[in-house]
């Protein structure tokens, strides 16, 4: 695994973790209507970005492996 691929996996993990935390904050009763909208929108975008980045990192890793 190259350094670039490892960095992609690490960034995907951070984005996914932040996105999941934001989505879990929706369960709090202290969130305002504006926060619910923002947490939902940004959380879903971060989780989606993490999924796409993992797919890209996995493909990059597979392309660098010799058959």
Order of alpha helices (4+ residues) and beta strands (2+ residues): alpha-alpha
